[in-house]
Amino acid sequence: MASAIEALGDLEGARVRLAQAVTLGELAGDAALVARAAVAHTLPVDWHAGNPRTTGLLQRAAAMELVHDDRVAVLAAQALAEMRIPVLVDEFDQVAWVT
C-alpha cells in the first residue's frame, strides 16, 4: 500500500502496485489488506468505470472472510464499478449498462 501511495502521481503505476497488494494480501491471508487495496484500485470511479481488472480484484476481495466494515466498503466499490460496465457500444454511444 505504501508503494501505491508513493506512485500517486502515476495512476497506472499505482494501480499495478495495488493489484500486487491484493495478491500479496491473499498469499498472506490478510483480508483487510486485500479489501483496502481492491477498493483503492476502484478510485477514481470515473477513471475505472467498467475496468474488468478492478471488478476482478473486488470479486477476489469479496470472496474472503471480511469484517463488516471491509465487506461494506468492498460491496460499495463493486456497486460503483460494476454498474458502469458497458454491454454494447455503437459508434461511441453507450447502448446498455450491466447493473
All heavy atoms as an XYZ file, in Angstrom:
729
protein
N       0.824     -1.180      0.000
C       0.000      0.000      0.000
C       0.875      1.253      0.000
O       0.553      2.203     -0.684
C      -0.926     -0.006      1.220
C      -2.027     -1.070      1.193
S      -3.280     -0.815     -0.067
C      -4.154      0.569      0.594
N       1.949      1.233      0.759
C       2.836      2.392      0.803
C       3.440      2.659     -0.568
O       3.567      3.807     -0.993
C       3.931      2.178      1.835
N       3.776      1.607     -1.272
C       4.331      1.750     -2.613
C       3.306      2.373     -3.554
O       3.643      3.207     -4.397
C       4.776      0.385     -3.129
O       5.255      0.472     -4.431
N       2.052      1.992     -3.419
C       0.996      2.569     -4.257
C       0.800      4.046     -3.941
O       0.589      4.859     -4.839
C      -0.310      1.811     -4.057
N       0.889      4.405     -2.662
C       0.735      5.810     -2.274
C       1.871      6.643     -2.857
O       1.659      7.759     -3.312
C       0.675      5.935     -0.737
C      -0.653      5.340     -0.237
C       0.823      7.382     -0.292
C      -0.738      5.178      1.251
N       3.079      6.083     -2.888
C       4.213      6.794     -3.465
C       4.017      7.041     -4.960
O       4.554      7.984     -5.515
C       5.508      6.001     -3.256
C       5.981      5.982     -1.830
C       7.202      5.098     -1.647
O       7.740      4.601     -2.651
O       7.607      4.903     -0.494
N       3.230      6.205     -5.616
C       3.026      6.313     -7.063
C       1.774      7.112     -7.409
O       1.271      7.019     -8.523
C       2.927      4.912     -7.667
N       1.269      7.922     -6.491
C       0.014      8.637     -6.736
C       0.062      9.550     -7.951
O      -0.943      9.776     -8.588
C      -0.407      9.430     -5.496
C      -1.045      8.582     -4.404
C      -1.406      9.457     -3.209
C      -2.263      7.847     -4.904
N       1.211     10.077     -8.292
C       1.307     10.899     -9.486
C       1.234     10.073    -10.767
O       0.968     10.585    -11.841
N       1.436      8.781    -10.639
C       1.426      7.851    -11.766
C       0.275      6.877    -11.533
O       0.429      5.861    -10.870
C       2.763      7.114    -11.827
C       2.785      5.981    -12.843
O       1.924      5.957    -13.743
O       3.670      5.122    -12.730
N      -0.901      7.183    -12.083
C      -2.099      6.395    -11.813
C      -1.923      4.939    -12.227
O      -2.284      4.025    -11.487
C      -3.311      7.012    -12.515
C      -4.654      6.382    -12.208
C      -4.933      6.397    -10.721
C      -5.749      7.105    -12.962
N      -1.344      4.707    -13.391
C      -1.167      3.326    -13.853
C      -0.194      2.578    -12.941
O      -0.424      1.421    -12.603
C      -0.666      3.302    -15.301
C      -0.636      1.921    -15.898
C      -1.984      1.219    -15.918
O      -3.022      1.885    -16.097
O      -2.000     -0.017    -15.748
N       0.862      3.237    -12.515
C       1.814      2.615    -11.595
C       1.168      2.287    -10.259
O       1.420      1.222     -9.682
N       0.341      3.194     -9.763
C      -0.354      2.952     -8.501
C      -1.303      1.770     -8.636
O      -1.396      0.930     -7.737
C      -1.123      4.202     -8.070
N      -1.992      1.671     -9.776
C      -2.919      0.558     -9.991
C      -2.179     -0.776    -10.027
O      -2.652     -1.768     -9.488
C      -3.690      0.769    -11.291
C      -4.696      1.901    -11.211
C      -5.378      2.180    -12.530
N      -6.062      0.983    -12.996
C      -6.178      0.655    -14.280
N      -5.669      1.433    -15.208
N      -6.815     -0.429    -14.625
N      -1.005     -0.799    -10.642
C      -0.207     -2.030    -10.682
C       0.189     -2.434     -9.270
O       0.087     -3.605     -8.887
C       1.040     -1.834    -11.577
C       2.035     -2.965    -11.393
C       0.628     -1.704    -13.030
N       0.628     -1.477     -8.475
C       1.053     -1.778     -7.110
C      -0.128     -2.218     -6.241
O       0.024     -3.084     -5.379
C       1.763     -0.571     -6.509
C       3.136     -0.370     -7.126
C       3.780      0.913     -6.644
N       5.092      1.108     -7.204
C       5.329      1.707     -8.365
N       4.338      2.157     -9.096
N       6.564      1.856     -8.796
N      -1.304     -1.636     -6.460
C      -2.479     -2.048     -5.699
C      -2.893     -3.476     -6.063
O      -3.271     -4.257     -5.196
C      -3.637     -1.071     -5.933
C      -3.462      0.288     -5.271
C      -4.478      1.288     -5.817
C      -3.582      0.168     -3.759
N      -2.803     -3.819     -7.339
C      -3.106     -5.192     -7.752
C      -2.104     -6.164     -7.112
O      -2.480     -7.260     -6.679
C      -3.075     -5.309     -9.277
N      -0.849     -5.762     -7.030
C       0.155     -6.597     -6.372
C      -0.156     -6.738     -4.887
O       0.030     -7.814     -4.309
C       1.553     -6.001     -6.562
C       2.058     -6.078     -7.983
C       3.330     -5.263     -8.208
O       3.682     -4.384     -7.419
N       4.006     -5.536     -9.315
N      -0.647     -5.658     -4.265
C      -1.005     -5.712     -2.844
C      -2.155     -6.697     -2.616
O      -2.174     -7.401     -1.604
C      -1.377     -4.320     -2.338
N      -3.097     -6.757     -3.551
C      -4.189     -7.729     -3.434
C      -3.623     -9.144     -3.446
O      -3.965     -9.982     -2.600
C      -5.236     -7.537     -4.562
C      -6.204     -8.708     -4.606
C      -5.997     -6.234     -4.375
N      -2.739     -9.416     -4.382
C      -2.143    -10.751     -4.483
C      -1.336    -11.102     -3.228
O      -1.461    -12.200     -2.681
C      -1.252    -10.851     -5.729
O      -2.052    -10.586     -6.880
C      -0.620    -12.217     -5.853
N      -0.527    -10.158     -2.762
C       0.271    -10.403     -1.560
C      -0.625    -10.592     -0.337
O      -0.343    -11.437      0.520
C       1.253     -9.254     -1.326
C       2.372     -9.129     -2.359
C       3.179     -7.856     -2.121
C       3.265    -10.359     -2.322
N      -1.697     -9.812     -0.255
C      -2.637     -9.964      0.850
C      -3.307    -11.326      0.839
O      -3.500    -11.947      1.893
N      -3.653    -11.804     -0.354
C      -4.243    -13.146     -0.465
C      -3.257    -14.207     -0.003
O      -3.622    -15.132      0.733
C      -4.665    -13.426     -1.902
C      -5.923    -12.704     -2.326
C      -6.265    -12.937     -3.785
O      -5.338    -12.949     -4.624
O      -7.449    -13.104     -4.068
N      -2.005    -14.082     -0.445
C      -0.984    -15.058     -0.057
C      -0.745    -15.059      1.453
O      -0.502    -16.113      2.047
C       0.329    -14.767     -0.797
C       0.306    -15.015     -2.304
C       1.593    -14.514     -2.950
C       0.095    -16.490     -2.599
N      -0.828    -13.874      2.058
C      -0.606    -13.757      3.494
C      -1.869    -14.036      4.304
O      -1.818    -14.119      5.530
C      -0.088    -12.356      3.823
N      -3.007    -14.161      3.629
C      -4.265    -14.368      4.343
C      -4.757    -13.115      5.042
O      -5.514    -13.186      6.001
N      -4.325    -11.948      4.569
C      -4.701    -10.664      5.168
C      -5.890    -10.080      4.409
O      -5.729     -9.316      3.454
C      -3.502     -9.718      5.126
C      -3.738     -8.428      5.893
O      -4.898     -8.115      6.224
O      -2.740     -7.718      6.150
N      -7.096    -10.424      4.846
C      -8.310     -9.987      4.158
C      -8.467     -8.473      4.199
O      -8.960     -7.871      3.234
C      -9.535    -10.660      4.777
N      -8.040     -7.830      5.271
C      -8.168     -6.370      5.374
C      -7.311     -5.672      4.316
O      -7.751     -4.706      3.696
C      -7.774     -5.906      6.776
N      -6.099     -6.167      4.096
C      -5.231     -5.593      3.070
C      -5.847     -5.787      1.688
O      -5.858     -4.862      0.872
C      -3.838     -6.217      3.113
C      -2.890     -5.835      1.973
C      -2.652     -4.333      1.947
C      -1.589     -6.604      2.077
N      -6.360     -6.973      1.426
C      -6.985     -7.255      0.132
C      -8.154     -6.300     -0.097
O      -8.278     -5.712     -1.176
C      -7.452     -8.723      0.048
C      -8.253     -8.966     -1.221
C      -6.262     -9.664      0.114
N      -8.985     -6.115      0.910
C     -10.144     -5.228      0.777
C      -9.706     -3.791      0.524
O     -10.210     -3.127     -0.384
C     -11.017     -5.312      2.024
N      -8.756     -3.287      1.312
C      -8.299     -1.901      1.159
C      -7.681     -1.662     -0.212
O      -7.946     -0.647     -0.860
C      -7.288     -1.538      2.254
C      -7.906     -1.287      3.605
C      -6.933     -0.633      4.591
N      -5.576     -1.144      4.539
C      -5.118     -2.166      5.270
N      -5.902     -2.786      6.104
N      -3.859     -2.545      5.169
N      -6.846     -2.591     -0.661
C      -6.182     -2.424     -1.951
C      -7.183     -2.510     -3.107
O      -7.102     -1.729     -4.060
C      -5.083     -3.466     -2.116
N      -8.122     -3.430     -3.028
C      -9.121     -3.574     -4.096
C     -10.020     -2.342     -4.169
O     -10.320     -1.849     -5.261
C      -9.951     -4.831     -3.878
N     -10.426     -1.823     -3.023
C     -11.269     -0.616     -3.005
C     -10.470      0.574     -3.534
O     -10.985      1.365     -4.332
C     -11.821     -0.347     -1.591
C     -12.458      1.031     -1.499
C     -12.836     -1.432     -1.217
N      -9.222      0.704     -3.145
C      -8.391      1.809     -3.634
C      -8.193      1.719     -5.142
O      -8.129      2.741     -5.826
C      -7.042      1.810     -2.917
N      -8.124      0.506     -5.682
C      -7.968      0.306     -7.125
C      -9.184      0.824     -7.884
O      -9.098      1.188     -9.044
C      -7.743     -1.179     -7.407
C      -7.222     -1.474     -8.771
N      -8.023     -1.506     -9.886
C      -5.963     -1.752     -9.203
C      -7.283     -1.805    -10.944
N      -6.025     -1.950    -10.558
N     -10.321      0.882     -7.218
C     -11.575      1.332     -7.834
C     -11.577      2.842     -8.085
O     -12.247      3.310     -8.998
C     -12.769      0.986     -6.915
O     -12.716     -0.402     -6.613
C     -14.087      1.304     -7.567
N     -10.839      3.576     -7.268
C     -10.901      5.035     -7.315
C      -9.814      5.614     -8.204
O      -8.721      5.062     -8.256
C     -10.773      5.582     -5.903
C     -11.825      5.016     -4.948
C     -11.503      5.412     -3.529
C     -13.217      5.439     -5.340
N     -10.009      6.691     -8.893
C     -11.267      7.428     -9.020
C     -12.271      6.658     -9.886
O     -11.888      6.020    -10.861
C     -10.867      8.733     -9.688
C      -9.616      8.415    -10.427
C      -8.929      7.317     -9.645
N     -13.518      6.732     -9.493
C     -14.553      5.897    -10.095
C     -14.684      6.131    -11.588
O     -14.728      5.189    -12.365
C     -15.909      6.127     -9.390
C     -17.000      5.369    -10.113
C     -15.812      5.683     -7.945
N     -14.737      7.387    -12.030
C     -14.952      7.597    -13.458
C     -13.768      7.133    -14.298
O     -13.944      6.783    -15.445
C     -15.321      9.036    -13.807
C     -14.791     10.063    -12.847
O     -14.017      9.701    -11.961
O     -15.150     11.222    -12.995
N     -12.578      7.067    -13.729
C     -11.437      6.562    -14.489
C     -11.527      5.053    -14.644
O     -11.192      4.492    -15.667
C     -10.138      6.942    -13.783
C      -8.935      6.425    -14.489
C      -8.269      5.266    -14.217
C      -8.260      7.010    -15.592
N      -7.217      5.093    -15.064
C      -7.183      6.163    -15.938
C      -8.445      8.163    -16.330
C      -6.312      6.441    -16.976
C      -7.569      8.438    -17.359
C      -6.525      7.582    -17.675
N     -12.004      4.368    -13.614
C     -12.028      2.913    -13.613
C     -13.395      2.340    -13.954
O     -13.599      1.141    -13.792
C     -11.594      2.374    -12.243
C     -10.162      2.676    -11.969
N      -9.137      2.026    -12.600
C      -9.589      3.598    -11.171
C      -7.987      2.504    -12.173
N      -8.239      3.457    -11.314
N     -14.333      3.161    -14.393
C     -15.676      2.658    -14.677
C     -15.603      1.544    -15.711
O     -15.123      1.731    -16.805
C     -16.560      3.784    -15.177
N     -16.059      0.389    -15.332
C     -16.073     -0.726    -16.258
C     -14.741     -1.435    -16.410
O     -14.593     -2.275    -17.270
N     -13.768     -1.129    -15.576
C     -12.456     -1.756    -15.665
C     -12.564     -3.205    -15.180
O     -12.821     -3.454    -14.005
C     -11.467     -0.974    -14.799
C     -10.058     -1.502    -14.903
O      -9.839     -2.687    -15.066
N      -9.102     -0.600    -14.794
N     -12.375     -4.191    -16.071
C     -12.520     -5.588    -15.654
C     -11.489     -6.021    -14.612
O     -11.760     -6.898    -13.806
C     -12.369     -6.385    -16.952
C     -11.782     -5.451    -17.941
C     -12.054     -4.051    -17.479
N     -10.324     -5.396    -14.618
C      -9.324     -5.738    -13.598
C      -9.808     -5.299    -12.222
O      -9.671     -6.025    -11.244
C      -7.992     -5.087    -13.930
C      -6.885     -5.527    -13.020
C      -5.567     -4.999    -13.488
N      -4.499     -5.829    -12.974
C      -3.241     -5.545    -13.102
N      -2.884     -4.466    -13.762
N      -2.324     -6.323    -12.599
N     -10.397     -4.105    -12.151
C     -10.933     -3.611    -10.888
C     -12.040     -4.518    -10.383
O     -12.051     -4.891     -9.213
C     -11.471     -2.169    -11.057
O     -10.388     -1.311    -11.394
C     -12.128     -1.669     -9.790
N     -12.977     -4.873    -11.252
C     -14.079     -5.727    -10.803
C     -13.562     -7.096    -10.380
O     -14.075     -7.681     -9.428
C     -15.166     -5.858    -11.895
O     -14.590     -6.360    -13.092
C     -15.826     -4.528    -12.169
N     -12.540     -7.606    -11.054
C     -11.947     -8.886    -10.658
C     -11.294     -8.815     -9.286
O     -11.444     -9.725     -8.467
N     -10.572     -7.731     -9.023
C      -9.938     -7.562     -7.711
C     -10.991     -7.460     -6.612
O     -10.836     -8.033     -5.527
C      -9.041     -6.324     -7.699
C      -7.798     -6.392     -8.584
C      -7.084     -5.043     -8.611
C      -6.859     -7.493     -8.121
N     -12.071     -6.756     -6.904
C     -13.150     -6.632     -5.917
C     -13.828     -7.985     -5.670
O     -14.185     -8.301     -4.531
C     -14.169     -5.590     -6.370
C     -13.668     -4.147     -6.343
C     -14.608     -3.232     -7.104
C     -13.489     -3.672     -4.911
N     -13.990     -8.780     -6.708
C     -14.573    -10.118     -6.528
C     -13.663    -10.994     -5.674
O     -14.133    -11.764     -4.827
C     -14.821    -10.774     -7.882
C     -15.981    -10.169     -8.628
C     -16.102    -10.695    -10.053
O     -15.244    -11.440    -10.526
N     -17.161    -10.286    -10.726
N     -12.364    -10.880     -5.886
C     -11.412    -11.642     -5.068
C     -11.503    -11.216     -3.611
O     -11.455    -12.051     -2.699
C      -9.991    -11.463     -5.602
C      -9.788    -12.202     -6.927
C      -8.552    -11.779     -7.672
N      -7.308    -11.904     -6.925
C      -6.145    -11.515     -7.405
N      -6.061    -10.983     -8.622
N      -5.046    -11.660     -6.694
N     -11.626     -9.914     -3.377
C     -11.762     -9.424     -2.004
C     -13.070     -9.898     -1.385
O     -13.103    -10.325     -0.222
C     -11.694     -7.898     -1.980
N     -14.151     -9.851     -2.144
C     -15.463    -10.255     -1.623
C     -15.489    -11.737     -1.262
O     -16.274    -12.151     -0.398
C     -16.542     -9.938     -2.643
N     -14.651    -12.536     -1.901
C     -14.617    -13.975     -1.631
C     -13.922    -14.301     -0.309
O     -14.033    -15.422      0.183
C     -13.922    -14.705     -2.774
N     -13.228    -13.329      0.265
C     -12.503    -13.566      1.511
C     -13.416    -13.307      2.700
O     -14.458    -12.675      2.588
C     -11.266    -12.670      1.586
C     -10.260    -12.935      0.485
S      -8.716    -12.082      0.733
C      -7.962    -13.120      1.982
N     -12.988    -13.796      3.857
C     -13.739    -13.569      5.089
C     -13.369    -12.186      5.625
O     -12.279    -11.975      6.170
C     -13.405    -14.648      6.116
C     -14.319    -14.633      7.301
C     -14.102    -15.831      8.198
O     -13.847    -16.927      7.681
O     -14.183    -15.642      9.421
N     -14.274    -11.230      5.448
C     -14.009     -9.838      5.800
C     -14.800     -9.428      7.028
O     -15.897     -9.939      7.270
C     -14.412     -8.922      4.635
C     -13.703     -9.144      3.299
C     -14.372     -8.328      2.208
C     -12.234     -8.782      3.415
N     -14.264     -8.474      7.773
C     -15.039     -7.865      8.852
C     -16.116     -6.993      8.210
O     -16.041     -6.645      7.027
C     -14.142     -7.030      9.805
C     -13.133     -7.914     10.502
C     -13.481     -5.884      9.088
N     -17.110     -6.637      8.994
C     -18.277     -5.925      8.462
C     -17.900     -4.664      7.685
O     -18.374     -4.454      6.569
C     -19.242     -5.583      9.598
C     -20.429     -4.797      9.151
N     -21.450     -5.351      8.412
C     -20.737     -3.491      9.297
C     -22.351     -4.432      8.136
N     -21.941     -3.294      8.666
N     -17.060     -3.817      8.252
C     -16.703     -2.545      7.596
C     -16.003     -2.776      6.262
O     -16.266     -2.072      5.282
C     -15.823     -1.691      8.508
C     -16.591     -1.140      9.704
O     -17.841     -1.204      9.703
O     -15.941     -0.657     10.645
N     -15.102     -3.749      6.214
C     -14.412     -4.046      4.954
C     -15.391     -4.615      3.928
O     -15.314     -4.295      2.749
C     -13.261     -5.028      5.183
C     -12.091     -4.396      5.923
O     -12.004     -3.152      5.938
O     -11.267     -5.149      6.477
N     -16.322     -5.460      4.371
C     -17.321     -6.037      3.460
C     -18.187     -4.922      2.861
O     -18.450     -4.912      1.668
C     -18.199     -7.056      4.197
C     -19.382     -7.514      3.422
C     -19.384     -8.881      2.819
N     -18.479     -9.846      3.344
C     -17.691    -10.576      2.553
N     -17.704    -10.413      1.249
N     -16.900    -11.475      3.066
N     -18.596     -3.957      3.687
C     -19.407     -2.840      3.194
C     -18.626     -2.023      2.174
O     -19.152     -1.656      1.125
C     -19.887     -1.949      4.368
C     -20.507     -0.652      3.873
C     -20.884     -2.719      5.229
N     -17.346     -1.756      2.452
C     -16.521     -0.978      1.519
C     -16.364     -1.705      0.190
O     -16.468     -1.094     -0.880
C     -15.153     -0.700      2.140
N     -16.137     -3.015      0.236
C     -15.975     -3.795     -0.997
C     -17.284     -3.820     -1.782
O     -17.295     -3.628     -3.004
C     -15.474     -5.223     -0.683
C     -15.586     -6.129     -1.900
C     -14.037     -5.177     -0.191
N     -18.396     -4.049     -1.099
C     -19.687     -4.084     -1.787
C     -20.034     -2.729     -2.410
O     -20.566     -2.669     -3.519
C     -20.795     -4.542     -0.833
C     -20.714     -5.993     -0.372
C     -21.783     -6.288      0.674
C     -20.822     -6.948     -1.547
N     -19.715     -1.652     -1.717
C     -19.977     -0.314     -2.270
C     -19.106     -0.063     -3.501
O     -19.578      0.463     -4.510
C     -19.717      0.752     -1.202
N     -17.847     -0.455     -3.424
C     -16.952     -0.283     -4.578
C     -17.413     -1.143     -5.747
O     -17.366     -0.706     -6.903
C     -15.516     -0.633     -4.185
N     -17.887     -2.365     -5.470
C     -18.414     -3.216     -6.535
C     -19.616     -2.560     -7.199
O     -19.742     -2.590     -8.420
C     -18.823     -4.589     -5.994
C     -17.673     -5.525     -5.776
C     -18.135     -6.871     -5.272
O     -18.866     -6.970     -4.293
N     -17.689     -7.920     -5.935
N     -20.496     -1.979     -6.401
C     -21.679     -1.330     -6.961
C     -21.276     -0.178     -7.877
O     -21.853     -0.004     -8.952
C     -22.585     -0.829     -5.831
N     -20.281      0.593     -7.472
C     -19.823      1.705     -8.307
C     -19.174      1.217     -9.596
O     -19.439      1.738    -10.673
C     -18.814      2.563     -7.533
C     -19.377      3.432     -6.434
C     -18.232      4.058     -5.636
C     -20.280      4.507     -6.992
N     -18.322      0.212     -9.490
C     -17.574     -0.247    -10.661
C     -18.441     -1.066    -11.607
O     -18.415     -0.860    -12.813
C     -16.369     -1.059    -10.217
N     -19.217     -1.992    -11.067
C     -19.937     -2.928    -11.914
C     -21.156     -2.319    -12.592
O     -21.565     -2.782    -13.646
C     -20.338     -4.157    -11.110
C     -19.127     -4.971    -10.701
C     -19.470     -6.143     -9.816
O     -20.668     -6.372     -9.559
O     -18.534     -6.826     -9.377
N     -21.724     -1.285    -12.014
C     -22.910     -0.706    -12.640
C     -22.549      0.096    -13.886
O     -23.420      0.524    -14.619
C     -23.675      0.171    -11.668
C     -23.034      1.483    -11.345
S     -24.094      2.391    -10.227
C     -23.301      3.956    -10.237
N     -21.267      0.248    -14.147
C     -20.853      1.081    -15.266
C     -20.119      0.300    -16.348
O     -19.439      0.872    -17.165
C     -19.997      2.216    -14.730
C     -20.780      3.052    -13.712
C     -19.975      4.146    -13.166
N     -19.759      5.130    -14.212
C     -19.196      6.294    -14.025
N     -18.790      6.629    -12.838
N     -19.019      7.125    -15.004
N     -20.249     -1.024    -16.362
C     -19.593     -1.829    -17.392
C     -20.444     -1.793    -18.658
O     -21.610     -2.166    -18.639
C     -19.406     -3.285    -16.930
C     -18.486     -3.317    -15.709
C     -18.849     -4.149    -18.058
C     -18.339     -4.670    -15.080
N     -19.912     -1.336    -19.764
C     -20.717     -1.276    -20.985
C     -21.022     -2.659    -21.529
O     -20.167     -3.531    -21.560
C     -19.837     -0.491    -21.957
C     -18.457     -0.638    -21.428
C     -18.558     -0.837    -19.948
N     -22.280     -2.859    -21.925
C     -22.696     -4.114    -22.528
C     -22.584     -4.019    -24.033
O     -22.125     -4.924    -24.704
C     -24.146     -4.444    -22.125
C     -24.636     -5.676    -22.861
C     -24.238     -4.646    -20.633
N     -22.966     -2.886    -24.573
C     -22.958     -2.719    -26.016
C     -22.609     -1.274    -26.333
O     -23.198     -0.349    -25.794
C     -24.338     -3.066    -26.584
C     -24.535     -2.948    -28.086
C     -23.621     -3.920    -28.823
C     -25.980     -3.250    -28.434
N     -21.647     -1.085    -27.187
C     -21.252      0.261    -27.593
C     -21.374      0.331    -29.111
O     -20.844     -0.496    -29.831
C     -19.808      0.577    -27.157
C     -19.389      1.948    -27.635
C     -19.667      0.468    -25.656
N     -22.102      1.348    -29.593
C     -22.313      1.514    -31.026
C     -21.796      2.885    -31.432
O     -22.386      3.900    -31.077
C     -23.802      1.375    -31.344
C     -24.087      1.508    -32.828
O     -23.194      1.200    -33.633
O     -25.205      1.930    -33.165
N     -20.682      2.901    -32.152
C     -20.120      4.162    -32.636
C     -19.934      5.175    -31.496
O     -20.350      6.319    -31.604
C     -21.009      4.760    -33.729
C     -21.258      3.832    -34.887
C     -20.223      3.967    -35.984
O     -19.579      5.008    -36.055
O     -20.082      3.010    -36.752
N     -19.356      4.728    -30.397
C     -19.062      5.561    -29.231
C     -20.299      5.999    -28.459
O     -20.218      6.837    -27.578
C     -18.224      6.795    -29.602
C     -16.935      6.439    -30.265
C     -16.763      6.610    -31.621
C     -15.886      5.908    -29.537
C     -15.581      6.272    -32.247
C     -14.698      5.564    -30.150
C     -14.537      5.742    -31.502
N     -21.466      5.470    -28.782
C     -22.666      5.746    -27.996
C     -22.956      4.564    -27.109
O     -22.973      3.430    -27.566
C     -23.884      5.995    -28.920
C     -23.749      7.300    -29.685
O     -23.164      8.247    -29.150
O     -24.263      7.357    -30.813
N     -23.174      4.845    -25.836
C     -23.484      3.766    -24.896
C     -24.916      3.308    -25.104
O     -25.833      4.121    -25.090
C     -23.311      4.267    -23.462
C     -23.421      3.180    -22.451
C     -22.304      2.165    -22.593
O     -21.148      2.527    -22.659
N     -22.658      0.911    -22.673
N     -25.095      2.013    -25.309
C     -26.431      1.480    -25.555
C     -27.010      0.848    -24.300
O     -28.175      0.998    -24.000
C     -26.410      0.460    -26.717
C     -27.773     -0.157    -26.929
C     -25.912      1.135    -27.986
N     -26.204      0.143    -23.512
C     -26.704     -0.521    -22.319
C     -25.591     -0.668    -21.297
O     -24.417     -0.659    -21.636
C     -27.251     -1.899    -22.695
N     -25.986     -0.800    -20.050
C     -25.045     -0.996    -18.956
C     -25.454     -2.225    -18.171
O     -26.633     -2.498    -17.997
C     -25.063      0.190    -17.978
C     -24.656      1.481    -18.563
C     -25.483      2.464    -19.017
C     -23.342      1.974    -18.764
N     -24.749      3.527    -19.479
C     -23.422      3.249    -19.331
C     -22.073      1.448    -18.484
C     -22.306      4.001    -19.639
C     -20.966      2.214    -18.794
C     -21.094      3.471    -19.370
N     -24.480     -2.969    -17.661
C     -24.762     -4.042    -16.702
C     -24.889     -3.394    -15.348
O     -24.036     -2.607    -14.948
C     -23.618     -5.074    -16.685
C     -23.844     -6.068    -15.563
C     -23.508     -5.778    -18.021
N     -25.980     -3.664    -14.652
C     -26.166     -3.091    -13.309
C     -26.366     -4.181    -12.286
O     -26.684     -5.299    -12.615
C     -27.371     -2.143    -13.263
O     -28.533     -2.860    -13.633
C     -27.168     -0.968    -14.183
